[in-house]
């Protein structure tokens, strides 16, 4: 069994994986208990609401525990692995793991291992350890924590390490013994999920007033939601004893079930669908948006593209030409390439255009971002759109390729529709929608003719500009579509 002597046990938690991502599902473990890992070596592959990500560990040493089975959904901040670093180093004297005692399956360190002993390690005996300094988004290490929290006698090691961060996750497998014991009224609140605490905090709900329906009185998310619904139904009062405790009745149906029921089929609002729902709901809550639209004759744009592609070299895509038009328009109307800092009550106009574009995949709608789109020509934009689209469909987009956009181009014409009122991709200030390009009757040079017509729509944050600016932007885009030579002014 691989082991480390006199080492320092560090707990590596699921890091922040990108903007708006609060949880991830374990897809595949890349290490086993007992394996020796190097600094920044990937230890687990997770699926977020936006992409598949390999998570690197910032510590080098021996893996002494894994938390969660494959298929388990963990919140950001939940422990992933514990690693013993320093000391006498690691020695591989035999198999990397004991097939009968895989701590990772239940998220509980094996008794007698360094991970279990770490719970009783005194702060004075701990030493500093080097970290990688950079792990994914918003997460890094510089040195080991100065001290670790003791676990009260009678609790398992999992209570101190994994219990606080979803040690007993549905589908994570059984944990030998109780994960958490009942607490006295004046003791710690029996909550292990940071998502539950955040939900209660957002609604000013005192968790001490609730009695959890989980094992040993553990407060679950369903308990908080039940209490909030009960309070709302009574106008904010919790006179009903059941509402006051937040207890879920025994006969209550499961919170989420995908099995057919008499009242229909329930589909979990999670993964990509859940992330999209949260993002769009926030946009509707916070952004006072408005939409304007115009029909444009795209015949000349289509001819220009045909001429470009007939001259040899890489083919130019239509979306690349539309993106080039967008960046030229944003240079003239920078108000729409901005965001609103609500805390400072300021509009922040951005110097660079990071252009997002909507891409439909088997996993749902995602919005990859073309960095510095304003510096790219049509050929470079075509190549980048192709690369990001392929990565999106394969589920290989990184969090960095899905965040940081400043303006979004939405080509919903590929679905065979003419118009839409897009919802702004928060925290951006605008989105340009493009419908299908189809032959329609059109007055051209004073005569009725059949032309290739497209409907363009712009949804914008009314806080950053008024209708005159939005209309000017959209009119300029339409002029470039109708007469591509207009773009020559900005090249």
N, C-alpha and C positions, 0 to 999 in steps of 0.2 A: 504493500500500500504506500503510495507516495505520501510523504509527510514533511512537516517543517518543525524544527525545534526552536523553542524560545522566540517564536515569531510574534509579530504584532498583527492582530486580526482587524481588517478593515472591511467595512460594509459598503458595497457599491450599489447605489440606488438608480432606478430608472430615471435617466436625465430628461430635461426638457428637449423634446424632439422637434420643436418648431412652433411657429405662431398658431395659436388656437388648438394645439394638440394637448390633451390632458390625460390620455390613456393610450395603451397599446396592448396588442394581443401577442402572446408568445407563440411564434410559428415553429421555431426549431432551435434547440440548444446546440451550441457549437463546442461546448466543453462539458466534461463530466466532473463530478466531485473527485478530488485527488489529482486532477490534471494540473500541470504547471503552465502558467500563462505569462506572457510578456506584457510590458506596458503598452497600452493601446491595441492589444489583440482583441478582435471581435469575440464575444463570448455567447451572444444570443442573437437570433434573427427575429425581429418583431414586425408586426404589421400595424401601422397606424391608420387613421382615417384617410390618409393620403398616399402612403407609399410603404414599401417593404424596406426595412432599415436593419443593417447589421450594427449592433451596439458594441463599441470597443470599451474595454475596461481600463481605467486610468492607473491601475495598480498591477505590479508584477509580483507573482508569488504562486502559492498553491491554492486552488479552489477548494474551500472547505464546506460550502453549502450552496445550493441553488434554491430559489424560491419560485414555485409555480410550475405546473405542468405545461406542456405544449397545449395550446388552446385556451389557456388562462388569460383573462384580461386584467391588466394591472394599471393602477393610476400612476401618473408621474410622481416620483418621490418614494415609490414602493421599493423595497430591497430586491435586487436581482441575484447577487451572489455575495458571499463573503470570501475574502482572500487573505491568507496569512503571508505576510511579507517580512523581510529582514530575518534576524536570527541566524540559524545555521544553514539557511537555504533549504532547498527541496532536494530530496533524493528519491529516485524512482526505484524502489526495491522489489517491485512486483507489479501486478495489475493496477491500473489507474483507479479502479473502483471495485467495490464489493457488490456483486449483482443483487445481493439480498438486502442491502442497506443503502439504497440511493436516496440521500437526503433531499435531493432536488425534487423528487416526485411529490413530496408532501410539503415542501418548503420548510422543513425542520432540520436543523443541524443534528448529525448523529451524536449521541451521547459519547463523551470521551474524546471527541475530535477537538481541534483547536477552536472551531467555531462555537462549540458548546462551552468550552472553558473560558472563552472570551467574555461571556456574560458576567463572570465573577472576577475578571481581571481588575485590579485596582488601578486608578489613574496614574499613580506614581510609578507603576511598573511599566507603563506604556512608553514607547519611543516614537520619534517622528519618522515618517517615511516619505520618500519622494513620490510625486504624482506626475501625470503627463502634462497637466496644465491646460489641456484643451480636449474636451470630449463633447462632440455634437454641438447643439445650439444652446447657448446660455448656461453651459455646464463646464466646469473645469476643476482641476485640483492643483494645489501648490504644495500642500503638506498634509500629513495625517491630522485628524482632529486631535485636539489637546487631551480630550478625555472621552470616555464612553460611559453611557448610562448603565448603572447596575440594574440587575433584574432581581426583584424581591424573591426571597426563598419561597419555594412552592410553585413558582411559575416555570414553565419549560423555557428553554432557550429561544424557542420560536416566538414566545410571547414578547420578549424584549426586542428581538431582531425582526422577525417576520410578522408578528401579530399586529404591530402598529401599522403595517402597510399591507393590509389585505392578505394576511397569512391564511385565512379561511375563505378563499374565493370560490364562488360556485364553479364547479367543474375542475377545481384544482386538486381534488382527491381528498381522502380522509386524512385527518391529523390525529395521531395517537394522543389521547387525553384532551382535556379542554384547552382551547386556544386562549381563553380569557375567563377569569373567574369574576363573579359578581362583585361589584364595588360598593362600599358603603355610601350612604347618601352624600357625605361630605368628602368622598374620595374622588379619584379621577373619573371622568365620564367614560363609560364603556363604548368608545368609538375607535375603530382602527382605520377607517377610510378617510383620507383627506378630502375626498369629494363630498362625503357626508357632512364633514365639518364646514366646508366652504358653502354648501347649500344652506345649512342652518344659519351661517353668518350672514349670507346675502339677504335672508328674510328675517333677521333679528329674532331667531328662535333659540330659546334657552334649552340646550340638550339635556340639562339636568332635570327638566320637567318631563322628559320622555322615558318610557320603559320600552326597551328594545324587544323585538320579536325574534331576534337571532339567538344563537346558542348562548346560554348563560346570560341572557339579557342584553346581548350585543345590539347596539342601535344600528339599523340598516338604513339605506337610502329610502326604501319603501316606507319606513316608519316616519321619516321626516316629511316625505311627500304626503302621507296620510294625514299627519298633523296639520300641515299647511292647508290641505283641502278642507279639513274639518273646521279650521279657524275661518277660512274664507266663507264657508257655508253659513257660519253663525255671525258673520259681520265682524270678524276679528275676535270674538269671544270664544273661550274654551270652557263653557260651563259643563258640557257633556264630559263625564269622567273619561270615557274612551277617547274623546278628541284630545283631552288634556294630556293624556299619557302617550298618545301617538301609537297605541297598540293596534295592530292589525287584527281584525276578527279572524277566528279560526276558519270561518267559512269563506273568507275572501279569496278570490281567484289569484293565481300567480300574476305578478306584475307584468311579466312579459312571457308570451307563449306563442310559438309559431304554429301550433296545432290548430286545425279547423275547429271552430266553435259554432254554436247555434246562431250567434250574432255576427259571424264572419271569421276571417282569418287575421290573426295578429302577427305583424312583422316587426321584429326588434328595430328600433330607431337607433342604429349604431353604425360604426364604421364610416364609410364615405357618406352614406345617406344621413347619418347622425351629424357628421361634421358640416355637411351642406345645410342641414336644417338649422343648426346653431348659428352658422355664419349669416344666413339670409335673415333669420329672425332678428339678429343683432342689428343688421343693416336697416331693417324696417323700423326698429325701435329708435335708433339713434340718428338716422339720416333723413332730413326732410327733402325727399327727392322729387324731381319733376322730369317729364319726358317731352321731347319735341321730335318731330320726324319730317322727312321730306322724300319725295320720289325723285330719282335721278336716272338719266339716260346713260347707261354704262356701255353703250355700243363702242365708243371710241376706246375705252379702257380695255375691252376685250380684244379689240383689233391691235392695240399696242402690245398686249401680252402675246398675241399670236405672232406678231412681228419679232418680238424679242426671242421667242423660242425657235423661230425659224432661222435665226442668224447663227446657230451653233452654240455650243457651250451648255452648261447646266440649265435645266428648265426652270423657269420662274413661276412660282405659284401665285394664284390670285390673292390668297391671304397675305402673301408677302408684299404685294403691291398695295393692298389696303393698309397694311401696317406702316409702309413707307409714307402713305398719305396721312395716317394718324400722327406720326412723329412730326411731319411738317406742320400740321395743324396745331399741334401742342406747342411748337416753337412760336407760333403767332398768338396763341391763347393759353399762356402758361397757367392761368387760373385753374384750368381743369386738370393740371398735373400737380395736384396738391393733396393735402390731408388737413383735417381739423384737429387741433390739440384742444380738447374740451376743457382740460384742467387749467391750462393757461389762457383759454379763450383767445386763441391765435390760429390764423390760417398759415400753414407751412407750405410755401411753394417750393417744389423740389427741382433741383438742377438737372437731374438725370431721369430719363424715361426708361423704366423697367416695365415692359409691355406684357401683360398677361393675356392669355387667349384660352377660351373655353374649349376643352377637349372631352368628348364623350368616350368612355371606356367601358369594359365589361364590369368594372368595379364601381362605376358611377361617373359623375361629372367631376373633373379636376381642372385646375387652372394653372398650367405651367407658366413660367415667367421667362421672357427673353431679356436678359440683362443688357443694359445700355443699347436699347434698340435704336436710339437716335443716331448712333455712330455706325450703323450697319446699312449697307446698300441692299437692293432687292435680292441679289444672289446670296449674300450672307444671311439675310433674313429667311430665305427659303430653306437653306441648309439647317438653320437652327430650329425652325418650326418642325422640320422633318425629324430631327434628332429627338426633340422633346416629345413629339407625338408618339414616336416609336417607344420611347422609354415609358410614357404614360400608359400605353396599352399593355406593356409588359410588366407594369407595376414596379419599375426600377427608378422612378423619380425620387430624388433626395428631398428632404425637407427644404433645403436651400433653393431648390428649383421650383418649389411650390409657394414660396413666400416672398414678400418684399416688393410685390407689384405696385406700380403707381397709376396705371391706367389699364383698362381691359378692353380687348376687341372680341366681340361675340358674334361669330358667323353662324347664326341659327338657320341661315338659308339652306344649309346642307340637309336639314330635316324637311325641306319642301314647303316652308312657310314664308309668308311675305313680311310680316311685321311682328313686333313684340314690344313689351315695356320691361326691359331688363332691370333686375335688382342689382344695385351697385355692390361691388365686391369690397366690403368694408376692410380697411379704413380708407379706401380710395375715394375720389371725388366724382368719378364719371365712368361711363361705359358706353362704347359705341356698338350698336347692334346692326347687323347686315342681313337682309333677307335674301331670298333666292333671286337670281337674275333670270328673267323670263321674257319672251317676246310679248310685247303689248302695243296697242295703238298709241301713237305719240305724235304730237305736232312737232315736226322737224323742219326748220327753215321755211316756215309758213305753210307747210303741207302735212297732211295726215300720212303717217308712215308707220311701219312696224319696226320697233326698236327694242333693244335689250334693256329692260327697265328693272331697277332695284329700289327697294325702300330702305332708307337709312334712318335709324332712330338713335337719339342720344338721351340717356338718363343721367342727370347730374345732381350734385348736392347743391341745393339752393343757397346754402350758407356761404359757399365759396364764390358765387357769382350770380348775376341776375340773368333773365332770359335773353337780353341782348348779346351777352358774351356767348352763351350756349348756342344761340341762333347763328352767330357769326362763325363759330367753330363748325357747326354742322353745314352751313352754307359753303364754307371753304372746302370741306371734304367733298360735298356734292359737286362743286366746280371742278375739283381735281378728277373725280370719277368721270365727269362729262367731257372734260378737256384735259387729258393727262399732261399736256404741255405746260399747264399752270405750275406743275411741280418744278419745272426748270428754273423758276424764279428763286427757289430755295436750295438748289443743288450747287 
